[in-house]
Amino acid sequence: MRLVWLAAISVLAVVMAVFTPYVLRTESTWQGAAWLVMLAATVTGLIALIRTELVLRRLERQPDSNVPGT
């Protein structure tokens, strides 16, 4: 399920990046600046989620070191 969320946010970031030139051409300076802030926040959040996913996968793969071997 976590990968579905990553994919959805990735699609959102790509769509925003595609529409950025149009927004900057047609909207006011403040609206363009707000768009760029939202785009930066989306990309930053996506990077954070990917990094979290990698850490969680690494933790799931590690053997439990607290269990004594018999």
C-alpha positions as CSV (number, residue, x, y, z in Angstrom):
1,M,0.0,0.0,0.0
2,R,2.9,2.3,0.7
3,L,4.1,2.1,-2.9
4,V,0.6,3.1,-4.1
5,W,0.9,6.4,-2.2
6,L,4.4,7.0,-3.5
7,A,3.2,6.4,-7.1
8,A,0.2,8.8,-6.6
9,I,2.4,11.6,-5.2
10,S,5.0,11.0,-7.9
11,V,2.3,11.5,-10.6
12,L,1.2,14.7,-8.8
13,A,4.7,16.0,-8.8
14,V,5.2,15.2,-12.5
15,V,1.9,16.8,-13.4
16,M,2.8,19.9,-11.4
17,A,6.2,20.1,-13.1
18,V,4.6,19.8,-16.6
19,F,2.2,22.6,-15.9
20,T,4.8,24.9,-14.2
21,P,5.7,26.8,-17.4
22,Y,2.0,27.5,-18.2
23,V,1.3,28.7,-14.6
24,L,4.3,31.0,-14.6
25,R,3.3,32.5,-18.0
26,T,-0.3,33.1,-17.2
27,E,-0.6,33.7,-13.5
28,S,0.5,36.7,-11.4
29,T,3.8,36.8,-9.7
30,W,2.4,35.9,-6.3
31,Q,0.4,32.9,-7.7
32,G,3.5,31.8,-9.6
33,A,5.6,32.0,-6.4
34,A,2.9,30.0,-4.5
35,W,2.9,27.4,-7.3
36,L,6.7,27.0,-7.0
37,V,6.5,26.7,-3.2
38,M,3.8,24.0,-3.6
39,L,6.0,22.2,-6.2
40,A,9.0,22.3,-4.0
41,A,7.0,21.0,-1.0
42,T,5.6,18.2,-3.1
43,V,9.1,17.1,-4.3
44,T,10.6,17.4,-0.8
45,G,7.8,15.3,0.6
46,L,8.2,12.8,-2.1
47,I,11.9,12.5,-1.4
48,A,11.2,12.1,2.4
49,L,8.7,9.4,1.7
50,I,11.0,7.5,-0.6
51,R,13.8,7.7,2.0
52,T,11.4,6.5,4.7
53,E,10.3,3.6,2.5
54,L,13.9,2.6,2.0
55,V,14.7,2.7,5.7
56,L,11.6,0.6,6.5
57,R,12.5,-2.0,4.0
58,R,16.0,-2.2,5.4
59,L,14.6,-2.7,8.9
60,E,12.2,-5.4,7.8
61,R,15.0,-7.3,6.2
62,Q,17.3,-7.3,9.2
63,P,17.2,-10.5,11.3
64,D,16.0,-10.1,14.9
65,S,19.2,-9.9,16.9
66,N,17.4,-10.3,20.3
67,V,16.3,-13.9,19.6
68,P,18.9,-16.4,21.0
69,G,20.1,-19.0,18.6
70,T,19.5,-22.6,19.7
